[in-house]
Amino acid sequence: MADKPGKSLRLPTPMPVRLLRRAAERAQEWPMAGTAVKRLQAAEEWAVNELKHRLDELSDSEPRRPRHSQAGDARAMLAGLLTDADRLTLDEAREREFIGVLGQLCPGQAKMLAVLGDGRQLPLVHVGAGLPAGAIREWVLENATSLGREAGVTLRDDVPRLVGHMRSLGLLHVGPEDAGLKTAYEMLAADTGVRDASVYIKTTLRLWPRLQRHTVSLSGFGQALWAFAGPGS
């Protein structure tokens, strides 16, 4: 049935945009929000504008062809990649790489990327178990950081795993301890995840919690991706 004259198609606001919008609203209540609020608001505006641009492009594109079998798709995909490898320019190859990485991120990781986009570094700790002196016997919690709180990530307990995934993609750099972040490290040590790991080490493993302090920031690759695809690029 044809659409009635005068009526336009209304699309629901995508989940990533809604998450960015809620994060920006809630971030205004944080005592240490600072530039994180501005960055999230800018990211929301950019996401909405980018979505509109993509929808405009899709409206002018040709209808999609019927899907082939999965095996046929896999062969066609590999053949296309091999062909592209020989014909893409340097800039095109880099953009393809960025697109591949962005396709593996969830909205919370995109928000963490936005918070670090201005070049800042935030505290990160690993919690290990061992004796008061000597080597650490095992790591109980890795990649605990205030980055998730700064970005307003909804699934706060998942932040260490999300940060670990971003590290595996080459987006983040973990550096040495920054003495200027002393207060931030103390606040991070009081975080629920860090405290739970410490209690587990004491009561279950019968060992001492050992914290290794680090910093987290965008890697060179992460900076290049943000400069290429982020707001204002």
Secondary structure as GFF3:
##gff-version 3
##sequence-region A 1 233
A	DSSP	alpha_helix	15	27	.	.	.	ID=ss1
A	DSSP	alpha_helix	35	59	.	.	.	ID=ss2
A	DSSP	alpha_helix	70	87	.	.	.	ID=ss3
A	DSSP	alpha_helix	90	102	.	.	.	ID=ss4
A	DSSP	alpha_helix	107	115	.	.	.	ID=ss5
A	DSSP	three_ten_helix	116	118	.	.	.	ID=ss6
A	DSSP	beta_strand	122	130	.	.	.	ID=ss7
A	DSSP	beta_strand	136	145	.	.	.	ID=ss8
A	DSSP	alpha_helix	147	151	.	.	.	ID=ss9
A	DSSP	three_ten_helix	156	158	.	.	.	ID=ss10
A	DSSP	alpha_helix	159	168	.	.	.	ID=ss11
A	DSSP	beta_strand	172	175	.	.	.	ID=ss12
A	DSSP	three_ten_helix	179	181	.	.	.	ID=ss13
A	DSSP	alpha_helix	182	189	.	.	.	ID=ss14
A	DSSP	alpha_helix	192	203	.	.	.	ID=ss15
A	DSSP	beta_strand	208	218	.	.	.	ID=ss16
A	DSSP	alpha_helix	220	229	.	.	.	ID=ss17
###
